[in-house]
Amino acid sequence: MSKTDNFDVQSTKICVLCGRTDDCPEKYGEKRTYVEYNLTVHYYCLLMSSGIWQRGEEDEGVDGFLITDIRKEVKRAAKLKCNVCKKKGASIGCVAPKCKRSYHFPCGLQKECIFQFMEDFRSYCWEHRPVQVFIDKEPRGASQCTICLDLVEHLPVYTVLKSPCCKNAWFHRECLQYQALSAGIFFFRCTVCNNKDKFQKEMLRMGIHIPERDASWELEENAYQDLLHCYQHCDVERCLCKKGRDYNEPESKWEIKRCQYCGSRGTHLACSSMKSWEQNWECMECRSIFAKSGKYSKRKKRALAASEKTNGTPCLLEEPPPKSPRQSSGSSRSFLLQSPKIMCQNLSPCSHLEQPACNRVTVSPSPVMSNQNWSLRHKYLRQQRKEVCNILKELKVQVKTKPTRLNINAENIWSSALKGFRQRIFSPTNTIEVNFSNCKNRSKTNTSASKHHFFQVLMLHLQNSSLFEGSSGKNLTLDFQALKENLYFEAGKMIAVSLVHGGPPPGFFSKTLFKCLVYGPENVKPSLEDIADVDVAQTIKTIKYANSLSSLQSTLQDCCEFLTAAGCLRPVTALSDKNMLVNDILIYHVIKRIILPLESFGQGLKTLGVLEKMQMHPNVFSSILCHKPERLSAETVYNLFTIHSSSDVNKVEGADFWMGYLQDVESGDSVVTLEDILLFVTGSSYIPSIGFDPEPTIKFLRIRYPIGNRLLNCLELPRTKTYQQFKNKMELTIRNTLRDERDGFETYAELQCSSS
């Protein structure tokens, strides 16, 4: 092999500017070899070199860098020593005035220098690099990087970048760089709010390289080929075609018709009793969505009219009509219409509410029917809460045994909780231990009871705080100070942590707030009940119930300033325009106005993956977020405990005393409550959404007095000859045990009264 050939081989391996053989396009840019020029160079090394400029056209030399200029730059750099590796060839210099540091591109990355891939491609050394401005009061906790979903600490370090447009968006630098290389200049934007211009400008300033090309997924050959294929499959419950569900014969009864809305479900014409291709057809998924939104009635009437023209053959995808008579809109059975599961099983998607008033048959519900439906509703919610319990247990797998201790001031729960959640060592995946720092009889407080009490009081504070407004079902408020202090994020984080770590179900979300979090605010239609501001509600009512065009215009004149601020002011030419106007005001006041708090609150709920599970199981999570916890009953407490016995439970000595005592407590014939019994055994006066771990048990032993083992959630009960003896021992022990603890734990209501 000649010397020239040997030089060619070496030049294909070593970059002439940095002297390295690394081939990592993500870090150093594309490594290019030009055999005809005996030249190999990293693209980024070339771009950032201080003594070279693009003097040629794009197709000349190396992307406009002339070969002669590159060789001159190599000679210039050969005289400069790198301040990092101490070797020659440092072609990049810091642009800060009076700074004489030089370094290779890889060495600069290693030393955390900033390279700006814009304008004149400036480089800054590790001492003079630009930094992001951090507000002194800005929380120093940790949040989820919305690209890799791992935790990122809120620290002013090189490896962490914060979004300039979203206060709660933090990223790993490495994640952002990979995202930028993949998305390109046309699709790289904030992953939270989709801001492009402001986000890109800041990221370029902080050294993120955004290539001027289309996104990688757009450049992939035949990437969208699958979208060109039409869906050809019959999805009805019972397909009549003998040649199979995938058989499609155009212009026949076995031609497949796709859903007119989603196009991702299909049916043979014959399988849905359709006479021609011109007839519209929609799948059950789309039909149920329209039924819930109230837009199904008109389409249903058209479908009924069309079916009368056929031979009356029912569509196999149609639900059977309800056999029970239609009830009035005031019926207590109406809650069933709000439940997708019950609706699909028991009721037709087209309810009686969609029929003309003249066709309705009004039946007044009897007390027996009302009680039965109330029982059904509770049974349904109970089932949903059991499912939530299982989902939360899946999330709790993330929690490690490593403890994090929260020191809580009993007189200022909120401030001390906020401080604890924001401390650098706090991690939601650690086991949480709570210590009340200034309660009476501190030595007698129990760790389990402290944690349960802490979460209970914290949820009560959030419910009554300035972050939420409304009476029972609450929506977020617009509090600029809370936004500035990032309190909405912290509130969401606290609720998520409480659910996974055994706290009580919040139960105060409005349906509108819940739907905004689960389905996105753009898919939610608020109602007048969501307005907490009395003046705004009165303005909307005046507009809504205006009975003439002149009175409507007069009302709009009176509230012109409000409508202008809301962006809802428009010319009104007909009385019917009021409906659209009311809708716009509701959307502005309930949703658009609080979009930043909602975004921040949602980011907090992402902690431990809670929001993702909410979006996957909305019906299940609404049972604990939008409904108050079920009041404890004797039956609930009895079923909560498992009686440990080698014989039949019904024959266990003392089991009948236990059930009788619970019934006495429920009826008020006792000095203790069902909550007291639960607190005595488990340290919690409520049943956590995630349930108890371990599950509560009962043992009947030959002991003098009952014992509540909170470590095992085990209630040890004495065997007595008479029920009165059993009751006396229970009340004496529970009352005296809890009296000491209550001296240590003042209730939240008392604290509020004393502070006010």
C-alpha positions in Angstrom: 0.0 0.0 0.0 1.4 3.4 -1.0 1.8 6.3 1.4 -1.0 8.2 -0.4 -3.4 5.3 0.0 -2.6 5.0 3.6 -3.3 8.7 4.1 -6.7 8.3 2.4 -7.6 5.5 4.8 -6.6 7.6 7.9 -8.4 10.6 6.6 -11.7 8.7 6.4 -11.4 8.0 10.2 -10.1 11.2 11.8 -11.8 14.6 11.8 -9.2 17.2 10.6 -10.5 19.8 13.1 -11.1 17.8 16.3 -8.8 14.9 15.7 -11.4 12.3 16.8 -12.7 9.2 15.1 -16.2 9.4 16.8 -19.1 9.0 14.4 -22.1 10.3 16.4 -24.4 12.5 14.3 -26.5 13.5 17.3 -23.5 15.0 19.1 -21.0 16.1 16.5 -23.1 16.3 13.3 -22.7 14.1 10.3 -19.2 12.8 9.7 -18.3 13.4 6.1 -15.4 12.0 4.1 -14.2 13.5 0.8 -11.6 11.0 -0.6 -10.8 13.3 -3.6 -9.6 16.0 -1.1 -8.2 13.6 1.5 -10.6 15.2 4.0 -12.8 14.0 6.8 -14.7 16.5 9.0 -17.6 16.6 11.5 -20.3 18.9 10.3 -20.6 20.7 13.7 -16.8 21.1 14.0 -16.9 22.9 10.7 -19.9 25.1 11.5 -18.5 26.3 14.9 -14.9 26.9 13.9 -14.1 30.6 14.5 -11.9 31.4 11.5 -14.0 30.1 8.6 -17.1 31.3 6.7 -19.3 30.0 3.9 -17.8 31.8 0.9 -19.1 29.5 -1.8 -22.5 28.3 -3.0 -24.3 25.4 -1.2 -23.0 22.9 -3.8 -19.4 24.0 -3.6 -16.9 22.4 -1.3 -18.5 21.2 1.9 -22.0 22.9 2.1 -20.5 26.2 0.9 -17.2 25.9 2.9 -14.4 26.0 0.3 -11.8 23.3 0.5 -9.0 25.9 0.5 -10.7 27.8 3.4 -11.0 24.5 5.4 -7.2 23.8 5.0 -6.4 27.3 6.1 -8.6 26.9 9.2 -6.8 23.6 10.0 -3.4 25.3 9.8 -4.7 28.2 12.0 -6.1 25.8 14.6 -2.8 23.8 14.6 -1.2 26.7 16.4 -3.8 26.9 19.2 -3.9 24.6 22.3 -7.2 23.3 23.7 -7.9 24.6 27.2 -9.6 21.3 28.0 -7.5 18.4 26.6 -4.3 20.5 26.2 -3.8 19.3 22.6 -3.2 21.4 19.4 -6.0 22.0 16.8 -8.5 24.0 19.0 -10.4 25.8 16.2 -13.3 27.2 18.3 -12.9 30.3 20.6 -15.1 31.9 23.2 -16.7 35.1 21.8 -16.8 36.8 25.2 -14.7 40.0 25.2 -11.1 39.4 26.7 -11.7 35.7 26.9 -8.9 33.8 25.2 -10.1 30.2 25.7 -10.0 27.9 22.7 -11.2 24.3 22.5 -12.3 21.5 20.2 -16.0 21.0 19.6 -16.1 17.6 21.5 -14.1 19.1 24.3 -16.4 22.1 24.5 -19.4 19.7 24.9 -17.6 17.8 27.6 -16.9 21.1 29.5 -20.6 22.2 29.0 -19.9 25.1 26.6 -22.8 26.6 24.7 -22.8 26.6 20.8 -25.4 28.7 19.2 -26.5 27.2 15.8 -27.8 30.5 14.4 -26.7 33.8 12.9 -22.9 33.9 13.1 -22.6 30.6 15.1 -21.2 31.9 18.3 -19.6 29.8 21.0 -19.3 30.5 24.7 -17.0 28.9 27.2 -18.1 27.4 30.5 -17.6 30.6 32.4 -19.3 33.0 29.9 -22.1 30.8 28.6 -25.7 32.3 28.6 -28.0 31.1 31.4 -31.7 31.1 32.0 -33.1 33.5 34.5 -34.6 31.9 37.6 -37.0 33.8 39.9 -35.9 33.7 43.5 -39.3 32.5 44.6 -39.5 29.9 41.8 -40.1 26.4 43.3 -37.1 24.1 43.4 -38.9 20.8 43.3 -39.0 18.2 40.5 -41.5 17.6 37.7 -41.8 15.3 34.8 -39.9 15.9 31.6 -42.7 15.8 29.0 -40.4 14.1 26.5 -38.9 11.2 28.3 -41.5 11.3 31.3 -38.7 10.9 33.8 -38.3 13.3 36.7 -36.3 16.5 36.1 -35.1 18.7 39.0 -35.8 22.4 38.8 -32.1 23.5 39.0 -30.1 26.2 37.1 -27.7 23.7 35.6 -26.5 23.0 32.1 -28.3 19.7 31.7 -31.8 21.2 32.5 -33.7 23.7 30.5 -37.1 25.3 31.2 -39.6 26.4 28.7 -39.9 30.2 28.1 -43.6 30.0 27.5 -44.8 27.5 30.1 -43.8 27.9 33.8 -44.3 24.3 34.6 -42.5 22.8 31.6 -38.9 21.5 32.4 -36.8 19.4 30.1 -33.5 17.5 30.0 -31.2 19.1 27.5 -30.4 15.8 25.9 -34.1 15.1 25.4 -34.7 18.5 23.8 -31.7 18.0 21.4 -33.0 14.6 20.2 -36.5 16.1 19.8 -35.1 19.0 17.8 -33.1 16.7 15.5 -36.2 14.6 14.9 -38.8 17.3 14.5 -36.8 19.8 12.5 -37.4 23.6 12.3 -41.1 23.1 11.1 -42.3 20.9 13.9 -40.0 21.6 16.9 -42.1 23.4 19.5 -43.1 23.4 23.2 -44.6 20.0 24.0 -47.0 21.6 26.5 -48.5 24.7 24.8 -47.3 24.2 21.2 -45.6 27.6 21.1 -43.1 27.7 18.3 -41.4 31.1 17.8 -40.7 32.0 21.4 -39.7 28.4 22.3 -37.3 28.0 19.3 -35.6 31.3 20.0 -34.8 30.4 23.6 -33.6 26.9 22.7 -31.3 28.3 20.0 -29.9 30.8 22.5 -29.2 27.9 24.9 -27.4 25.8 22.4 -30.0 23.5 21.0 -29.4 22.7 17.3 -32.6 22.8 15.2 -31.8 21.5 11.7 -33.4 23.5 8.8 -35.2 20.5 7.3 -38.5 18.7 7.5 -39.4 16.3 10.4 -37.8 12.8 10.2 -41.2 11.2 10.0 -42.1 13.3 7.0 -39.0 12.2 5.1 -39.5 8.5 5.7 -40.5 6.8 2.4 -44.0 5.4 2.3 -44.5 6.5 5.9 -48.3 7.1 5.4 -48.9 4.3 2.9 -51.3 2.6 5.4 -53.6 5.7 5.4 -54.4 5.1 1.7 -56.0 1.7 2.5 -59.7 1.8 3.0 -61.2 -0.1 6.0 -62.8 -3.3 4.8 -64.3 -5.3 7.6 -67.8 -6.0 9.0 -68.0 -5.2 12.7 -71.6 -5.9 13.6 -72.2 -8.3 16.4 -73.6 -11.0 14.0 -72.2 -10.9 10.5 -74.6 -12.7 8.0 -72.0 -13.1 5.2 -71.0 -16.7 4.7 -67.7 -15.7 3.0 -66.5 -13.9 6.2 -66.3 -10.4 7.6 -63.6 -9.3 5.2 -65.6 -10.1 2.1 -66.5 -7.1 0.0 -68.5 -7.2 -3.2 -69.3 -3.8 -4.6 -72.8 -2.9 -5.8 -74.3 -5.8 -3.9 -75.8 -6.4 -0.5 -72.3 -7.7 0.6 -70.7 -4.3 -0.1 -69.0 -2.9 3.1 -70.2 0.5 4.2 -67.9 2.5 6.6 -69.0 4.6 9.5 -69.8 8.1 8.2 -68.1 9.8 11.1 -64.9 7.8 12.0 -64.5 5.6 9.0 -62.8 3.0 11.2 -65.8 0.6 11.6 -67.8 -1.1 8.9 -70.8 -3.3 8.1 -72.1 -5.2 5.1 -75.3 -3.5 3.8 -77.3 -6.7 4.5 -75.9 -7.1 8.0 -77.4 -3.7 9.0 -80.6 -4.0 6.9 -79.5 -1.2 4.5 -81.1 -1.2 1.1 -78.6 1.0 -0.7 -75.1 2.6 -0.4 -76.7 6.0 -0.1 -78.1 5.3 3.4 -75.9 6.7 6.2 -74.6 4.4 8.8 -72.7 5.1 12.1 -70.9 2.7 14.4 -71.9 2.2 18.1 -68.9 4.1 19.4 -69.8 7.3 17.4 -73.5 6.8 18.2 -72.8 6.7 22.0 -70.6 9.8 21.8 -73.4 11.8 20.0 -75.9 10.4 22.5 -73.9 11.7 25.5 -73.4 15.1 23.8 -77.2 15.5 23.2 -76.8 15.7 19.4 -78.3 12.3 18.7 -82.0 13.2 18.6 -82.2 14.8 15.2 -80.2 12.0 13.6 -82.2 9.4 15.4 -85.5 10.9 14.0 -84.0 10.7 10.5 -83.0 7.1 11.1 -86.5 6.3 12.3 -88.0 7.9 9.3 -85.6 6.0 7.0 -86.4 2.7 8.8 -90.1 3.1 8.1 -89.4 3.0 4.4 -87.7 -0.3 4.8 -89.5 -3.5 5.7 -89.0 -2.9 9.4 -86.1 -5.2 9.7 -84.1 -4.1 12.7 -80.4 -3.3 12.4 -78.2 -5.8 14.2 -76.1 -3.0 15.7 -79.2 -1.2 17.2 -79.8 -1.6 20.9 -83.2 -3.1 21.8 -85.7 -0.5 23.0 -86.4 -0.3 26.7 -89.3 -2.4 27.8 -90.1 -0.1 30.8 -92.3 3.0 30.1 -90.7 6.3 29.5 -90.4 8.5 32.6 -90.4 12.2 33.1 -87.3 14.3 33.1 -87.6 14.7 36.8 -87.5 10.9 37.4 -84.9 9.6 39.8 -84.0 7.1 37.2 -82.4 9.9 35.1 -79.0 9.2 36.6 -78.8 6.0 34.6 -78.7 8.0 31.4 -75.4 9.6 32.6 -73.8 6.2 33.0 -72.3 4.8 29.8 -72.2 1.3 31.1 -75.7 1.2 32.4 -77.0 3.0 29.3 -75.4 0.5 27.0 -76.8 -2.4 29.0 -80.3 -1.3 29.9 -81.4 1.7 27.8 -81.7 2.7 24.2 -79.1 5.3 23.1 -82.1 7.5 22.2 -83.7 8.4 25.5 -87.2 9.6 26.2 -85.8 13.1 26.5 -85.2 13.2 22.8 -88.8 12.6 21.9 -91.3 15.4 21.2 -93.2 16.5 24.3 -96.5 15.3 22.9 -95.2 11.8 22.6 -93.8 11.5 26.2 -95.6 9.4 28.8 -95.0 10.9 32.3 -94.9 8.4 35.1 -94.3 9.7 38.6 -91.8 7.6 40.5 -93.1 5.8 43.5 -91.0 5.9 46.8 -90.2 2.2 46.3 -88.8 3.0 42.8 -86.9 6.0 44.1 -85.3 3.9 46.8 -84.5 1.2 44.4 -82.8 3.6 41.9 -80.9 5.2 44.8 -79.6 1.8 45.7 -78.7 1.1 42.1 -76.7 4.3 41.9 -74.8 3.6 45.1 -74.1 0.0 43.8 -72.8 1.4 40.6 -70.5 4.0 42.3 -69.3 1.3 44.7 -68.3 -0.9 41.8 -66.5 2.0 40.1 -64.6 2.7 43.3 -63.4 -0.9 43.5 -62.0 -0.5 40.0 -60.2 2.7 41.1 -58.7 0.8 44.0 -57.1 -1.7 41.7 -55.8 0.9 39.3 -54.2 2.9 42.2 -52.6 -0.3 43.5 -50.9 -0.6 40.1 -49.6 2.9 40.4 -48.4 2.2 44.0 -45.9 -0.3 42.6 -43.6 2.7 41.9 -43.4 3.6 45.6 -40.2 2.5 47.2 -39.6 1.6 50.9 -37.2 4.5 51.2 -38.9 7.0 53.5 -39.4 10.8 53.1 -40.4 12.6 56.3 -42.7 15.6 56.2 -42.5 17.8 59.3 -46.0 19.4 59.5 -47.0 22.3 61.6 -50.5 21.4 62.9 -51.5 25.1 63.0 -50.4 25.8 59.4 -50.9 22.6 57.4 -50.8 24.3 54.0 -47.6 26.2 54.4 -45.7 23.3 55.9 -47.1 20.9 53.3 -46.0 23.2 50.5 -42.6 23.4 52.0 -42.3 19.7 52.4 -43.4 18.9 48.8 -41.0 21.5 47.4 -37.9 20.3 49.3 -35.2 18.9 47.1 -35.1 15.5 48.8 -38.9 15.0 48.4 -39.8 12.3 45.9 -43.4 11.1 45.3 -42.0 7.6 44.8 -40.7 7.4 48.4 -42.8 6.2 51.3 -44.2 9.3 53.0 -43.9 9.6 56.8 -45.6 12.5 58.6 -44.6 14.1 61.9 -46.7 16.8 63.4 -44.1 19.1 65.0 -46.2 21.0 67.5 -49.2 18.9 68.5 -50.0 18.1 72.1 -49.1 14.6 73.4 -46.7 14.3 70.6 -45.2 11.1 71.9 -48.6 9.3 71.6 -49.1 10.2 67.9 -49.0 7.3 65.5 -47.2 7.5 62.1 -50.0 5.8 60.2 -52.6 8.0 61.9 -50.5 11.1 61.3 -50.3 10.4 57.6 -54.0 9.7 57.2 -54.9 12.8 59.2 -52.5 14.9 57.2 -53.9 13.9 53.8 -57.5 14.4 55.1 -56.8 17.9 56.4 -54.8 18.8 53.2 -57.7 17.8 50.9 -60.1 19.8 53.0 -57.9 22.8 52.8 -57.6 22.5 49.0 -61.4 22.2 48.6 -61.9 25.4 50.6 -58.8 27.3 49.2 -58.8 30.2 46.7 -57.6 27.8 44.0 -61.2 26.5 43.5 -64.6 28.1 43.3 -68.1 26.8 43.4 -70.4 25.2 46.0 -70.2 21.4 45.7 -68.7 20.7 42.3 -65.8 23.1 42.1 -63.9 24.6 39.1 -60.5 26.3 39.1 -60.2 30.0 39.8 -58.0 32.5 38.1 -55.5 33.6 40.8 -52.5 35.4 39.3 -50.6 35.2 42.6 -51.2 31.5 42.8 -50.0 31.1 39.2 -46.9 33.1 39.9 -46.1 30.8 42.9 -47.0 27.7 40.9 -49.6 26.6 43.4 -51.9 25.0 40.9 -49.2 22.6 40.0 -48.5 21.9 43.6 -52.3 21.3 44.3 -52.5 18.8 41.4 -49.3 17.1 42.6 -50.7 16.8 46.2 -53.9 15.3 45.0 -52.1 12.7 42.9 -49.7 11.8 45.8 -52.6 11.6 48.2 -54.5 9.1 46.0 -51.5 6.8 45.5 -50.3 7.1 49.1 -53.6 6.3 50.8 -55.2 9.7 51.2 -59.0 10.3 51.0 -60.8 10.7 47.6 -61.1 14.5 46.9 -64.7 14.3 45.7 -65.1 18.0 44.9 -64.3 18.3 41.2 -67.1 19.6 39.0 -68.0 17.5 36.0 -66.7 20.3 33.8 -63.3 20.4 35.5 -63.0 16.6 35.3 -63.9 16.5 31.6 -61.4 19.3 30.8 -58.6 17.2 32.4 -59.6 14.0 30.8 -60.9 15.0 27.3 -59.2 18.4 26.8 -60.8 21.8 27.3 -61.6 22.2 23.6 -64.0 19.2 23.9 -66.0 20.4 26.9 -69.2 22.4 26.9 -69.8 24.2 30.3 -73.2 25.0 31.8 -74.6 27.9 33.8 -74.1 25.8 37.0 -70.3 26.2 36.5 -70.4 29.9 37.1 -69.5 30.8 40.7 -69.5 34.6 40.2 -73.0 35.8 41.0 -72.8 38.9 38.8 -71.6 37.0 35.8 -74.3 34.3 36.3 -76.9 37.0 36.5 -75.6 38.6 33.3 -75.7 35.3 31.4 -79.3 34.6 32.7 -80.5 38.0 31.5 -79.1 37.4 28.1 -80.4 33.8 28.0 -83.9 34.7 29.0 -84.3 37.8 26.9 -87.7 37.6 25.2 -87.3 40.2 22.5 -84.5 41.5 20.3 -84.7 45.0 21.8 -84.4 43.8 25.4 -81.4 41.6 24.3 -79.7 44.5 22.6 -80.3 46.7 25.7 -78.8 44.0 27.9 -75.7 43.8 25.7 -75.3 47.5 25.9 -75.3 47.4 29.7 -72.6 44.7 29.8 -70.6 45.9 26.8 -67.4 46.3 28.8 -67.6 42.7 30.1 -68.3 41.2 26.7 -65.4 43.1 25.2 -63.0 41.8 27.8 -64.3 38.3 27.2 -63.9 38.7 23.4 -67.6 37.9 23.0 -69.0 41.2 21.7 -70.6 40.8 18.3 -73.5 42.4 16.4 -76.8 40.8 17.2 -79.5 40.8 14.5 -81.9 38.1 15.7 -83.1 36.9 19.1 -81.7 33.4 18.3 -78.2 34.9 18.4 -78.4 34.9 22.2 -77.8 31.1 22.4 -74.4 31.3 20.6 -73.5 34.4 22.7 -74.4 32.6 26.0 -72.3 29.6 24.9 -69.3 31.8 24.1 -69.5 33.6 27.5 -69.6 30.2 29.3 -66.6 28.9 27.4 -64.6 32.0 28.0 -65.4 32.4 31.7 -65.3 28.7 32.7 -62.5 27.4 30.4 -60.5 29.9 28.3 -60.1 32.3 31.2 -58.5 29.6 33.4 -56.5 27.8 30.7 -53.1 28.5 32.4 -54.3 27.3 35.9 -55.8 24.2 34.2 -52.6 23.4 32.3 -50.5 23.8 35.5 -53.0 21.7 37.5 -52.9 19.0 34.9 -49.1 18.9 35.0 -49.3 18.4 38.7 -51.8 15.5 38.3 -49.3 13.8 36.0 -47.3 12.9 39.1 -47.0 9.1 39.5 -49.0 8.7 36.3 -52.4 9.6 37.9 -53.6 11.9 35.0 -52.8 9.2 32.4 -54.9 6.7 34.3 -57.7 9.2 34.6 -57.7 9.7 30.8 -57.7 5.9 30.3 -60.5 5.2 32.8 -62.6 8.4 33.0 -65.9 6.8 34.3 -64.1 5.0 37.1 -62.1 8.0 38.3 -65.1 10.3 38.3 -66.6 8.2 41.1 -63.9 9.5 43.5 -63.1 12.9 42.0 -66.6 14.2 41.3 -68.6 12.3 44.0 -68.4 12.6 47.8 -67.2 9.5 49.6 -70.0 7.2 50.7 -71.0 7.7 54.3 -69.9 4.8 56.4 -72.6 2.3 57.3 -72.7 -0.7 59.5 -72.8 -2.9 56.4 -69.8 -1.2 54.9 -67.6 -1.5 58.0 -68.7 -5.1 58.5 -67.8 -6.1 54.9 -64.5 -4.2 55.2 -63.2 -6.6 57.8 -62.4 -10.3 57.3 -63.0 -12.4 60.3 -60.2 -14.9 60.9 -61.5 -18.2 62.1 -61.0 -21.9 61.4 -64.8 -22.5 61.6 -67.8 -21.0 59.8 -67.9 -17.2 60.2 -71.6 -17.3 61.1 -70.8 -19.6 64.0 -67.8 -17.7 65.4 -68.4 -16.8 69.0 -68.9 -13.1 69.2 -69.5 -12.4 65.5 -73.2 -11.6 66.1 -72.1 -9.2 68.9 -69.8 -7.4 66.5 -72.6 -7.0 63.9 -75.1 -5.9 66.5 -72.7 -3.4 67.9 -72.1 -1.8 64.5 -75.9 -1.5 64.0 -76.2 0.2 67.4 -73.4 2.7 66.4 -75.0 3.5 63.1 -78.4 4.1 64.8 -76.7 6.5 67.3 -77.2 4.3 70.3 -73.5 4.6 71.2 -71.0 7.1 72.4 -68.6 6.3 69.5 -69.1 6.5 65.7 -68.3 4.2 62.9 -65.4 6.6 62.0 -64.1 6.2 65.5 -64.0 2.4 65.1 -62.1 2.7 61.8 -59.7 5.2 63.3 -59.1 2.9 66.3 -58.1 0.0 64.1 -56.4 1.6 61.1 -55.4 5.1 62.1 -57.8 6.5 59.4 -61.3 7.7 59.9 -62.1 7.2 56.2 -61.6 4.4 53.6 -58.8 5.5 51.3 -59.4 5.3 47.6 -56.6 2.8 47.3 -58.0 0.7 50.1 -56.1 -0.5 53.2 -52.8 -2.3 53.1 -52.9 -4.9 54.7 -56.7 -5.5 54.4 -58.5 -5.1 57.8 -59.1 -8.3 59.8 -60.8 -9.3 63.0 -59.8 -11.9 65.6 -61.9 -13.1 68.5 -59.5 -13.9 71.4 -59.7 -14.6 75.1 -58.5 -11.1 76.1 -60.0 -8.5 78.5 -60.3 -5.5 76.2 -60.2 -4.9 72.4 -56.9 -4.1 70.8 -56.4 -2.1 67.5 -53.2 -3.2 65.8 -52.7 -0.4 63.3 -49.5 -2.0 61.9 -51.5 -5.0 60.7 -55.0 -3.3 60.5 -56.2 -6.0 62.8 -58.9 -5.6 65.4 -58.6 -8.1 68.3 -61.9 -8.5 70.1 -62.7 -10.1 73.5 -65.0 -13.0 73.8 -67.8 -12.1 76.3 -70.8 -13.9 77.7 -73.3 -11.1 77.1 -73.7 -8.4 74.4 -73.8 -5.6 77.0 -70.4 -6.6 78.3 -69.0 -6.6 74.7 -70.5 -3.1 74.1 -69.2 -1.6 77.3 -65.6 -2.9 76.7 -65.7 -1.6 73.1 -66.9 1.9 74.0 -64.6 2.3 77.0 -61.4 1.3 75.1 -62.2 3.2 71.9 -63.3 6.4 73.7 -60.2 6.5 76.0 -57.7 5.6 73.2 -59.0 8.2 70.8 -59.4 10.9 73.5 -55.6 11.3 73.8 -55.1 11.4 70.1 -57.7 14.0 69.6 -56.0 16.2 72.2 -53.0 16.0 69.9 -54.8 16.5 66.6 -57.1 19.6 66.6 -59.6 19.4 63.8 -59.1 21.6 60.8 -62.4 23.4 61.4 -61.2 24.5 64.9 -57.9 25.7 63.5 -59.7 27.8 60.9 -62.0 29.4 63.6 -59.1 30.2 65.9 -57.0 31.8 63.1 -59.9 33.9 62.0 
